[in-house]
Amino acid sequence: MSKACVIIATFHAHPGKLDAVRAAIEAVIPDVHAEAGCELYALHEDTEGHLVLIEKWTTRELWQEHLTLEPVKRSRASLEGLLESATEVVEMYAIPVGDSRQGAL
């Protein structure tokens, strides 16, 4: 198995659709929290009004499995027509530096 991975997923809602996008994402969060390997799945809003999911998975394999499960399928279906562009997904791996509690997610 691979090391833990952090995912940043940014959603760009069509004008007037931010609340609907938020609701679609919020609806699946409890189910995702219960998935194997989910260490963090937290929704944020950036200063430009985009919704950003910050995720941490124990392994890349479990994150990839998550992408095939029902909550993601439900979320994708609910987001249909609400987004201006494809969701931006960035996959990252920690380079721990300094204090172990503060140097990596």
C-alpha positions in Angstrom: 0.0 0.0 0.0 1.1 3.6 -0.6 1.5 6.4 1.9 -1.3 8.8 3.0 -2.5 11.2 0.4 -4.1 14.6 0.7 -6.6 15.7 -1.9 -7.8 19.3 -2.7 -10.9 19.3 -4.8 -12.2 22.7 -5.9 -15.8 23.2 -7.2 -16.8 26.3 -9.3 -20.5 26.7 -9.1 -22.5 28.5 -11.8 -23.7 31.9 -10.6 -26.6 31.4 -8.2 -25.9 27.7 -7.7 -23.5 27.8 -4.8 -26.1 26.7 -2.2 -27.1 23.8 -4.4 -23.5 22.7 -4.9 -22.9 23.0 -1.1 -26.0 20.9 -0.4 -25.0 18.2 -2.9 -21.6 17.9 -1.2 -22.9 18.1 2.4 -25.4 15.3 1.7 -22.6 12.7 1.1 -20.1 13.8 3.8 -21.4 11.5 6.6 -21.2 8.5 4.3 -17.7 9.4 3.2 -16.6 9.9 6.8 -17.6 6.2 7.4 -15.5 4.9 4.4 -12.3 2.9 5.0 -9.3 5.1 4.9 -11.0 8.5 5.3 -9.0 10.5 7.8 -10.4 14.0 6.7 -13.1 15.1 4.4 -13.8 18.7 5.2 -15.7 21.3 3.2 -14.4 24.9 3.0 -15.2 28.0 1.0 -12.4 30.1 -0.4 -12.2 33.9 -0.6 -13.5 33.8 -4.2 -16.7 31.9 -3.4 -15.6 28.4 -4.5 -16.2 25.3 -2.5 -13.1 23.3 -1.6 -12.9 19.8 -0.2 -9.8 19.0 1.8 -9.4 15.3 2.1 -6.9 12.9 3.7 -6.8 9.2 2.9 -4.6 6.6 4.6 -3.5 5.3 1.2 -3.9 6.3 -2.4 -5.6 3.0 -3.1 -8.4 3.7 -0.6 -8.8 7.2 -2.1 -9.1 5.6 -5.6 -11.6 3.1 -4.2 -13.6 6.0 -2.7 -14.0 7.4 -6.2 -15.9 4.3 -7.3 -18.3 4.2 -4.3 -22.0 5.2 -4.0 -21.5 8.5 -2.2 -19.3 9.9 -5.1 -21.7 8.6 -7.7 -24.6 10.3 -5.8 -22.6 13.5 -5.5 -21.6 13.6 -9.2 -25.3 13.0 -10.2 -26.4 15.8 -7.8 -23.8 18.2 -9.2 -24.9 17.7 -12.8 -25.5 21.1 -14.4 -24.5 23.1 -11.3 -20.8 23.6 -12.1 -19.1 26.0 -14.5 -16.2 23.7 -15.1 -14.8 20.3 -14.1 -13.8 19.9 -10.5 -10.2 20.7 -10.0 -8.5 17.9 -8.2 -4.9 18.1 -6.8 -3.3 14.9 -5.3 -0.5 15.6 -2.8 1.9 13.7 -0.5 3.3 15.2 2.7 7.0 16.2 3.1 6.9 16.3 6.9 9.1 19.1 8.4 9.5 20.3 12.0 7.0 19.3 14.6 5.2 16.1 13.7 1.8 17.5 14.7 2.2 20.7 12.6 4.5 19.6 9.8 2.0 17.5 7.8 -1.7 16.9 7.6 
